[in-house]
Structure formats: structure tokens, C-alpha cells
């Protein structure tokens, strides 16, 4: 399923719009979890120009930000929690594109 948010949105509007879509899926269709989410965004600066994030050491464009959950080791002292880590993968410039 593609979820498309049209228009020029600031950070807060984007987060609220996406949250409302996910809430709708939960409330109306009883969807309680997701296996994966692919989110394609066009980054825009304050003047309305499209921008790309560049690695200042390699001058390569960051194309993929991947967030993964990693389970921590089991411990009897604390409950098991998931921590989310951001993984930047700049080696596959068109991975996931159709």
C-alpha cells in the first residue's frame, strides 16, 4: 500500500498527517503493526528548492536512511526493550526504486 501526502508540508504537518493515517488504519481496519514502511521524501529548503544531503567526506548523496530495531540481550534485571538505530546506507543508490 502506498500512502501519499501531497503538497508542501513542514515537519509538524508531515508527522501529524502520517500519524492520522496510521491511526485511521488502526481504528477502522484494526491494523496494529507493520512489517516495514518505505517512505520516499523530497527534501526542500526554506526557499522552496529541492535539496539533497551530501556526505562532506565523500561528496556522495545520501540516498537511503534505514532504521532498524535491535533487541537487546535478555537480562533478568530489566525488561527486554528494543532500541532503534539509524543506519545510513549510501552504497545502493537506487535500492527500492521501481
C-alpha distance (Angstrom), angle and dihedral (degrees) to the residues before:
residue distance angle dihedral
X1 . . .
X2 3.80 . .
X3 3.79 118.9 .
X4 3.80 109.8 -161.3
X5 3.81 123.3 -168.3
X6 3.81 107.2 -165.3
X7 3.78 125.8 -157.7
X8 3.76 136.2 32.6
X9 3.80 108.6 -49.0
X10 3.78 131.2 -178.5
X11 3.81 121.1 -140.5
X12 3.80 94.8 -91.3
X13 3.83 94.8 46.5
X14 3.80 90.7 48.4
X15 3.80 93.4 50.5
X16 3.82 92.3 46.2
X17 3.81 93.2 47.2
X18 3.78 93.4 49.2
X19 3.80 91.5 45.1
X20 3.81 90.8 51.4
X21 3.81 91.8 51.4
X22 3.81 91.1 49.9
X23 3.81 90.3 47.1
X24 3.81 90.2 51.0
X25 3.81 90.4 52.0
X26 3.79 89.0 50.4
X27 3.80 97.5 45.1
X28 3.79 100.5 39.9
X29 3.80 102.8 30.4
X30 3.83 102.1 23.7
X31 3.81 93.0 -121.7
X32 3.79 105.1 163.5
X33 3.79 103.3 169.0
X34 3.78 143.8 20.5
X35 3.77 130.6 -143.8
X36 3.78 94.9 -150.2
X37 3.77 140.0 -19.4
X38 3.80 125.0 -147.9
X39 3.78 111.5 -159.7
X40 3.80 118.8 -173.9
X41 3.79 114.8 -167.4
X42 3.78 136.7 180.0
X43 3.80 108.1 -142.8
X44 3.81 115.3 -139.1
X45 3.82 128.9 -169.0
X46 3.82 126.8 -141.2
X47 3.82 91.3 -85.7
X48 3.81 93.2 53.8
X49 3.81 95.8 -104.8
X50 3.80 120.8 140.5
X51 3.81 110.5 -113.7
X52 3.79 137.3 -169.9
X53 3.79 125.9 -150.7
X54 3.79 112.4 -121.0
X55 3.78 130.7 -159.2
X56 3.80 102.1 -124.3
X57 3.81 92.0 -151.2
X58 3.82 99.2 49.9
X59 3.83 100.2 20.2
X60 3.81 88.4 -132.6
X61 3.79 121.7 139.4
X62 3.79 116.3 -111.4
X63 3.79 103.1 -123.7
X64 3.78 104.3 166.0
X65 3.79 131.9 40.5
X66 3.76 108.6 -175.8
X67 3.80 122.4 -167.7
X68 3.80 117.2 -161.1
X69 3.76 132.8 -179.4
X70 3.77 115.9 -131.6
X71 3.79 121.1 -166.1
X72 3.75 115.1 -134.4
X73 3.78 121.2 -129.9
X74 3.78 116.0 -81.4
X75 3.77 113.7 -96.0
X76 3.78 131.7 178.0
X77 3.80 90.7 -147.8
X78 3.81 98.7 60.7
X79 3.80 136.2 23.1
X80 3.80 115.7 -100.1
X81 3.79 110.8 -97.5
X82 3.77 132.0 -174.9
X83 3.75 118.0 -127.8
X84 3.77 119.8 -158.5
X85 3.79 118.5 -136.8
X86 3.78 127.9 -168.3
X87 3.78 112.7 -132.8
X88 3.79 117.5 -167.6
X89 3.79 110.7 -152.4
X90 3.79 112.6 -173.7
X91 3.81 96.2 160.8
X92 3.81 99.1 84.6
X93 3.82 106.5 54.0
X94 3.80 96.3 -176.8
X95 3.81 103.8 25.8
X96 3.78 110.7 143.8
X97 3.82 94.7 16.0
X98 3.77 118.8 127.0
